[in-house]
Amino acid sequence: MTASLSNDEIEDKYFLLSRIEILSVLNELAHRREPVSVYFGGGQHFILTVLLSARPDGLVFDLGGDEKANRLLEKAQQCVFIGFPDGVKIQFTGLNPERFMWGDQEAFWVPIPERVIRLQRRDSYRILLPIVKALHAKFYDADAKTLGNWAMHDLSVAGFGIYTEGEPPFKVGDQIPQVTIDIATKSPLFCPVSVKHITFIERTRLGKYQVGFSFVNLPHTMDIAIQKTILNIEYERHKLLGK
């Protein structure tokens, strides 16, 4: 039997409708200076920004780094905000963004949204990674011996995936004491991981496998670094597509 959710259950699970809850979530994003993407023009344009203030009279957010995009946003009738604090996807719509002076700096203003979508960590956004200049994950056992170094296929704050040629040297349920990931930070990120699935996907000479891992007690600094990496990859992907 296929389980499904009613409209009311979907709203209860994924939507914040209380004005107090919405202001609390938005102010937390502002307090933590979490990076937020703002899409507009039917998804053809976007800026990267941070929220500055959320009060009953409206939401204030910073200008993006691209002045052309800022000018286009001024003319938009609506825009969509997306952020990933602690791996929880937050999404909401802003109407008729207005550019104004906020103290001694320029900023944008939109009315407080009537509802906010919140997807929990288990529903977290997973991005497919580029093949060129691929990110790599290096695995170590308890004695710091290298188990392998593989290009990563996808990434989220919940975990990541790799492909291997030949059967991987671990099984579902294994915990790898340390994995290092080279992303755009001053030093590689490291964290234990757990093997979630191993799937045979292609009959090659050695056999091709897809392996999924989940992070174990992901440090907050690594969480933030992964979120920024995901946003940067999306940004570069949009630039290449001319959006």
ZAMAR-67632 format. One record per residue (C-alpha): residue number from 1; chain; x, y, z. Coordinates in nm, 4 decimals. Layout:
<rs>
+-----+--------+----------+----------+----------+
: num : cadena :       c1 :       c2 :       c3 :
+-----+--------+----------+----------+----------+
: NUM :      A :        X :        Y :        Z :
...
+-----+--------+----------+----------+----------+
</rs>
This chain:
<rs>
+-----+--------+----------+----------+----------+
: num : cadena :       c1 :       c2 :       c3 :
+-----+--------+----------+----------+----------+
:   1 :      A :   0.0000 :   0.0000 :   0.0000 :
:   2 :      A :   0.1400 :   0.3425 :  -0.0927 :
:   3 :      A :   0.1387 :   0.5951 :   0.1885 :
:   4 :      A :   0.0498 :   0.9536 :   0.1053 :
:   5 :      A :   0.0019 :   1.2753 :   0.2968 :
:   6 :      A :  -0.3120 :   1.4872 :   0.2959 :
:   7 :      A :  -0.2844 :   1.8594 :   0.2229 :
:   8 :      A :  -0.3189 :   1.9328 :   0.5946 :
:   9 :      A :  -0.0451 :   1.6816 :   0.6813 :
:  10 :      A :   0.1835 :   1.8321 :   0.4164 :
:  11 :      A :   0.1295 :   2.1798 :   0.5641 :
:  12 :      A :   0.1949 :   2.0500 :   0.9171 :
:  13 :      A :   0.5150 :   1.8729 :   0.8088 :
:  14 :      A :   0.6715 :   2.1196 :   0.5679 :
:  15 :      A :   0.5194 :   2.4665 :   0.6153 :
:  16 :      A :   0.5589 :   2.7313 :   0.8829 :
:  17 :      A :   0.2449 :   2.9444 :   0.8895 :
:  18 :      A :   0.2700 :   3.1156 :   1.2287 :
:  19 :      A :   0.3999 :   3.4736 :   1.2035 :
:  20 :      A :   0.5990 :   3.4233 :   1.5264 :
:  21 :      A :   0.7655 :   3.1053 :   1.3923 :
:  22 :      A :   0.8424 :   3.2676 :   1.0581 :
:  23 :      A :   1.0029 :   3.5735 :   1.2198 :
:  24 :      A :   1.2032 :   3.3469 :   1.4501 :
:  25 :      A :   1.3419 :   3.1398 :   1.1596 :
:  26 :      A :   1.4247 :   3.4471 :   0.9494 :
:  27 :      A :   1.5948 :   3.6263 :   1.2386 :
:  28 :      A :   1.8008 :   3.3155 :   1.3103 :
:  29 :      A :   1.9207 :   3.3211 :   0.9482 :
:  30 :      A :   2.0065 :   3.6907 :   0.9871 :
:  31 :      A :   2.1836 :   3.6406 :   1.3207 :
:  32 :      A :   2.3992 :   3.3579 :   1.1833 :
:  33 :      A :   2.4707 :   3.5414 :   0.8554 :
:  34 :      A :   2.3712 :   3.2289 :   0.6637 :
:  35 :      A :   2.4182 :   3.2533 :   0.2853 :
:  36 :      A :   2.0880 :   3.2710 :   0.0974 :
:  37 :      A :   2.0185 :   3.2486 :  -0.2764 :
:  38 :      A :   1.7452 :   3.4741 :  -0.4192 :
:  39 :      A :   1.6060 :   3.3573 :  -0.7561 :
:  40 :      A :   1.3895 :   3.5753 :  -0.9815 :
:  41 :      A :   1.2925 :   3.6258 :  -1.3445 :
:  42 :      A :   1.1502 :   3.2765 :  -1.3682 :
:  43 :      A :   1.4702 :   3.1319 :  -1.2201 :
:  44 :      A :   1.6887 :   3.2861 :  -1.4922 :
:  45 :      A :   1.8655 :   3.5222 :  -1.2507 :
:  46 :      A :   1.9781 :   3.5085 :  -0.8909 :
:  47 :      A :   2.1937 :   3.6787 :  -0.6291 :
:  48 :      A :   2.3771 :   3.5450 :  -0.3252 :
:  49 :      A :   2.2960 :   3.7454 :  -0.0133 :
:  50 :      A :   2.2423 :   3.7416 :   0.3629 :
:  51 :      A :   1.9357 :   3.8499 :   0.5587 :
:  52 :      A :   1.9888 :   4.1633 :   0.7675 :
:  53 :      A :   1.6671 :   4.2002 :   0.9674 :
:  54 :      A :   1.3228 :   4.0409 :   0.9965 :
:  55 :      A :   1.0475 :   4.2373 :   1.1710 :
:  56 :      A :   0.6685 :   4.2464 :   1.1341 :
:  57 :      A :   0.6998 :   4.5422 :   0.8950 :
:  58 :      A :   0.9253 :   4.3540 :   0.6525 :
:  59 :      A :   1.2383 :   4.1552 :   0.5704 :
:  60 :      A :   1.5642 :   4.3349 :   0.4871 :
:  61 :      A :   1.8411 :   4.1615 :   0.2919 :
:  62 :      A :   2.1757 :   4.2685 :   0.1481 :
:  63 :      A :   2.2504 :   4.3533 :  -0.2137 :
:  64 :      A :   2.4168 :   4.0874 :  -0.4243 :
:  65 :      A :   2.7670 :   4.1192 :  -0.5658 :
:  66 :      A :   2.6450 :   4.1666 :  -0.9254 :
:  67 :      A :   2.5052 :   4.5163 :  -0.9792 :
:  68 :      A :   2.3290 :   4.4140 :  -1.3008 :
:  69 :      A :   2.1438 :   4.1410 :  -1.1107 :
:  70 :      A :   2.0563 :   4.3904 :  -0.8368 :
:  71 :      A :   1.8977 :   4.6240 :  -1.0930 :
:  72 :      A :   1.6980 :   4.3388 :  -1.2430 :
:  73 :      A :   1.5794 :   4.2329 :  -0.8977 :
:  74 :      A :   1.4426 :   4.5853 :  -0.8392 :
:  75 :      A :   1.2063 :   4.5299 :  -1.1326 :
:  76 :      A :   1.0944 :   4.1790 :  -1.0319 :
:  77 :      A :   0.7417 :   4.1206 :  -0.9049 :
:  78 :      A :   0.8477 :   3.8272 :  -0.6922 :
:  79 :      A :   1.1540 :   3.6288 :  -0.5932 :
:  80 :      A :   1.2302 :   3.2996 :  -0.4185 :
:  81 :      A :   1.4696 :   3.2722 :  -0.1219 :
:  82 :      A :   1.6541 :   2.9444 :  -0.0554 :
:  83 :      A :   1.8969 :   2.8713 :   0.2299 :
:  84 :      A :   2.0357 :   2.5622 :   0.4043 :
:  85 :      A :   2.0986 :   2.6346 :   0.7750 :
:  86 :      A :   2.2293 :   2.3167 :   0.9419 :
:  87 :      A :   2.1241 :   2.1186 :   0.6363 :
:  88 :      A :   1.7589 :   2.2191 :   0.6691 :
:  89 :      A :   1.6274 :   2.3696 :   0.3464 :
:  90 :      A :   1.4407 :   2.6968 :   0.4048 :
:  91 :      A :   1.2433 :   2.8393 :   0.1122 :
:  92 :      A :   0.9947 :   3.1252 :   0.0820 :
:  93 :      A :   0.8659 :   3.3819 :  -0.1666 :
:  94 :      A :   0.9204 :   3.7574 :  -0.1510 :
:  95 :      A :   0.6937 :   4.0042 :  -0.3319 :
:  96 :      A :   0.7899 :   4.3291 :  -0.5080 :
:  97 :      A :   1.1444 :   4.3740 :  -0.3711 :
:  98 :      A :   1.2299 :   4.7388 :  -0.3048 :
:  99 :      A :   1.5795 :   4.8890 :  -0.2914 :
: 100 :      A :   1.6337 :   5.1479 :  -0.0183 :
: 101 :      A :   1.8877 :   5.2910 :   0.2265 :
: 102 :      A :   1.9136 :   5.0835 :   0.5435 :
: 103 :      A :   2.1155 :   5.3012 :   0.7781 :
: 104 :      A :   2.4303 :   5.3881 :   0.5853 :
: 105 :      A :   2.4065 :   5.1009 :   0.3341 :
: 106 :      A :   2.1822 :   5.0009 :   0.0456 :
: 107 :      A :   1.9613 :   4.6975 :   0.0914 :
: 108 :      A :   1.6430 :   4.5300 :  -0.0341 :
: 109 :      A :   1.3085 :   4.5041 :   0.1442 :
: 110 :      A :   1.0166 :   4.2630 :   0.0962 :
: 111 :      A :   0.7078 :   4.1960 :   0.3096 :
: 112 :      A :   0.7348 :   3.9103 :   0.5595 :
: 113 :      A :   0.6216 :   3.5914 :   0.3760 :
: 114 :      A :   0.2915 :   3.4330 :   0.4766 :
: 115 :      A :   0.4487 :   3.0877 :   0.4854 :
: 116 :      A :   0.7947 :   2.9299 :   0.4844 :
: 117 :      A :   0.8816 :   2.5836 :   0.3538 :
: 118 :      A :   1.1143 :   2.3886 :   0.5828 :
: 119 :      A :   1.2587 :   2.0517 :   0.4774 :
: 120 :      A :   1.4340 :   1.8591 :   0.7535 :
: 121 :      A :   1.7875 :   1.7199 :   0.7273 :
: 122 :      A :   1.6651 :   1.3866 :   0.5920 :
: 123 :      A :   1.5095 :   1.5792 :   0.3011 :
: 124 :      A :   1.8201 :   1.7954 :   0.2551 :
: 125 :      A :   1.9231 :   1.9201 :  -0.0852 :
: 126 :      A :   2.1815 :   1.7037 :  -0.2635 :
: 127 :      A :   2.3780 :   1.8569 :  -0.5512 :
: 128 :      A :   2.5412 :   1.6659 :  -0.8371 :
: 129 :      A :   2.9090 :   1.7580 :  -0.8490 :
: 130 :      A :   3.1057 :   1.8570 :  -1.1612 :
: 131 :      A :   3.3222 :   1.5938 :  -1.3292 :
: 132 :      A :   3.5883 :   1.8464 :  -1.4299 :
: 133 :      A :   3.7913 :   1.9544 :  -1.1246 :
: 134 :      A :   3.5997 :   1.6964 :  -0.9227 :
: 135 :      A :   3.5963 :   1.7047 :  -0.5440 :
: 136 :      A :   3.7659 :   1.4049 :  -0.3848 :
: 137 :      A :   3.7089 :   1.2162 :  -0.0605 :
: 138 :      A :   3.9985 :   1.0312 :   0.0981 :
: 139 :      A :   3.9162 :   0.7505 :   0.3435 :
: 140 :      A :   4.1254 :   0.6337 :   0.6418 :
: 141 :      A :   4.0920 :   0.3432 :   0.8848 :
: 142 :      A :   4.1420 :   0.3584 :   1.2633 :
: 143 :      A :   4.5210 :   0.3306 :   1.2163 :
: 144 :      A :   4.5239 :   0.6256 :   0.9738 :
: 145 :      A :   4.5923 :   0.3881 :   0.6854 :
: 146 :      A :   4.4491 :   0.5063 :   0.3528 :
: 147 :      A :   4.1531 :   0.2996 :   0.2324 :
: 148 :      A :   4.1062 :   0.4860 :  -0.0925 :
: 149 :      A :   4.0668 :   0.8201 :  -0.2654 :
: 150 :      A :   3.7617 :   0.8627 :  -0.4895 :
: 151 :      A :   3.5988 :   1.1425 :  -0.6859 :
: 152 :      A :   3.2681 :   1.2481 :  -0.5316 :
: 153 :      A :   2.9468 :   1.2197 :  -0.7314 :
: 154 :      A :   2.7114 :   1.4244 :  -0.5129 :
: 155 :      A :   2.7134 :   1.6215 :  -0.1878 :
: 156 :      A :   2.4772 :   1.7487 :   0.0806 :
: 157 :      A :   2.5108 :   1.8365 :   0.4487 :
: 158 :      A :   2.3681 :   1.4908 :   0.5218 :
: 159 :      A :   2.6334 :   1.3001 :   0.3252 :
: 160 :      A :   2.7813 :   1.2304 :  -0.0171 :
: 161 :      A :   2.8203 :   0.9648 :  -0.2839 :
: 162 :      A :   3.1052 :   0.8177 :  -0.4873 :
: 163 :      A :   3.1499 :   0.5750 :  -0.7768 :
: 164 :      A :   3.4087 :   0.2972 :  -0.7562 :
: 165 :      A :   3.5557 :   0.0703 :  -1.0217 :
: 166 :      A :   3.5527 :  -0.2669 :  -0.8510 :
: 167 :      A :   3.3850 :  -0.3661 :  -0.5262 :
: 168 :      A :   3.4560 :  -0.1067 :  -0.2525 :
: 169 :      A :   3.6590 :  -0.2117 :   0.0561 :
: 170 :      A :   3.3677 :  -0.1714 :   0.3001 :
: 171 :      A :   3.0112 :  -0.2885 :   0.3554 :
: 172 :      A :   2.6795 :  -0.1274 :   0.4466 :
: 173 :      A :   2.6784 :  -0.0218 :   0.8113 :
: 174 :      A :   3.0542 :   0.0223 :   0.8381 :
: 175 :      A :   3.1738 :   0.3436 :   1.0013 :
: 176 :      A :   3.4847 :   0.4982 :   0.8488 :
: 177 :      A :   3.6798 :   0.6784 :   1.1265 :
: 178 :      A :   3.7947 :   0.9649 :   0.9078 :
: 179 :      A :   3.7236 :   1.1056 :   0.5642 :
: 180 :      A :   3.8875 :   1.4219 :   0.4341 :
: 181 :      A :   3.7242 :   1.6349 :   0.1655 :
: 182 :      A :   3.9108 :   1.9029 :  -0.0254 :
: 183 :      A :   3.6739 :   2.1934 :  -0.0792 :
: 184 :      A :   3.7228 :   2.5689 :  -0.1039 :
: 185 :      A :   3.8473 :   2.6257 :   0.2506 :
: 186 :      A :   4.1855 :   2.6941 :   0.4083 :
: 187 :      A :   4.2281 :   2.3274 :   0.5011 :
: 188 :      A :   4.0583 :   1.9961 :   0.4112 :
: 189 :      A :   3.7430 :   1.9102 :   0.6026 :
: 190 :      A :   3.7297 :   1.5841 :   0.7924 :
: 191 :      A :   3.4581 :   1.3832 :   0.9628 :
: 192 :      A :   3.3611 :   1.0188 :   1.0315 :
: 193 :      A :   3.1057 :   0.8686 :   0.7938 :
: 194 :      A :   2.8746 :   0.5690 :   0.7861 :
: 195 :      A :   2.8170 :   0.3536 :   0.4760 :
: 196 :      A :   2.4452 :   0.3780 :   0.3856 :
: 197 :      A :   2.4252 :   0.1821 :   0.0625 :
: 198 :      A :   2.6397 :   0.0021 :  -0.1970 :
: 199 :      A :   2.4723 :  -0.0450 :  -0.5334 :
: 200 :      A :   2.6044 :  -0.2306 :  -0.8385 :
: 201 :      A :   2.5235 :  -0.0059 :  -1.1348 :
: 202 :      A :   2.7250 :  -0.1133 :  -1.4397 :
: 203 :      A :   2.8880 :  -0.4295 :  -1.5758 :
: 204 :      A :   3.2442 :  -0.3212 :  -1.6571 :
: 205 :      A :   3.5692 :  -0.5181 :  -1.6364 :
: 206 :      A :   3.5799 :  -0.4739 :  -1.2577 :
: 207 :      A :   3.2188 :  -0.3718 :  -1.2056 :
: 208 :      A :   3.1032 :  -0.0187 :  -1.1264 :
: 209 :      A :   2.9417 :   0.0602 :  -0.7893 :
: 210 :      A :   2.7663 :   0.3601 :  -0.6389 :
: 211 :      A :   2.8305 :   0.4107 :  -0.2665 :
: 212 :      A :   2.6425 :   0.6488 :  -0.0388 :
: 213 :      A :   2.7716 :   0.7796 :   0.2943 :
: 214 :      A :   2.6164 :   0.9812 :   0.5755 :
: 215 :      A :   2.8188 :   1.2122 :   0.7990 :
: 216 :      A :   2.8496 :   1.1200 :   1.1657 :
: 217 :      A :   2.8321 :   1.4166 :   1.4065 :
: 218 :      A :   2.9123 :   1.6677 :   1.1349 :
: 219 :      A :   3.0926 :   1.9691 :   1.2915 :
: 220 :      A :   2.9125 :   2.3010 :   1.2485 :
: 221 :      A :   3.2113 :   2.4570 :   1.0691 :
: 222 :      A :   3.2050 :   2.1737 :   0.8152 :
: 223 :      A :   2.8284 :   2.2078 :   0.7773 :
: 224 :      A :   2.8663 :   2.5765 :   0.6871 :
: 225 :      A :   3.1596 :   2.5059 :   0.4530 :
: 226 :      A :   2.9556 :   2.2435 :   0.2654 :
: 227 :      A :   2.6604 :   2.4823 :   0.2309 :
: 228 :      A :   2.8892 :   2.7501 :   0.0870 :
: 229 :      A :   3.0445 :   2.4953 :  -0.1506 :
: 230 :      A :   2.6990 :   2.3944 :  -0.2763 :
: 231 :      A :   2.6030 :   2.7594 :  -0.3325 :
: 232 :      A :   2.9323 :   2.8312 :  -0.5134 :
: 233 :      A :   2.8854 :   2.5307 :  -0.7421 :
: 234 :      A :   2.5302 :   2.6425 :  -0.8231 :
: 235 :      A :   2.6562 :   2.9942 :  -0.8901 :
: 236 :      A :   2.9282 :   2.8746 :  -1.1299 :
: 237 :      A :   2.6818 :   2.6390 :  -1.3001 :
: 238 :      A :   2.4380 :   2.9246 :  -1.3600 :
: 239 :      A :   2.7162 :   3.1427 :  -1.5029 :
: 240 :      A :   2.8197 :   2.8681 :  -1.7466 :
: 241 :      A :   2.4576 :   2.8316 :  -1.8576 :
: 242 :      A :   2.4335 :   3.2072 :  -1.9063 :
: 243 :      A :   2.1538 :   3.2449 :  -1.6521 :
+-----+--------+----------+----------+----------+
</rs>
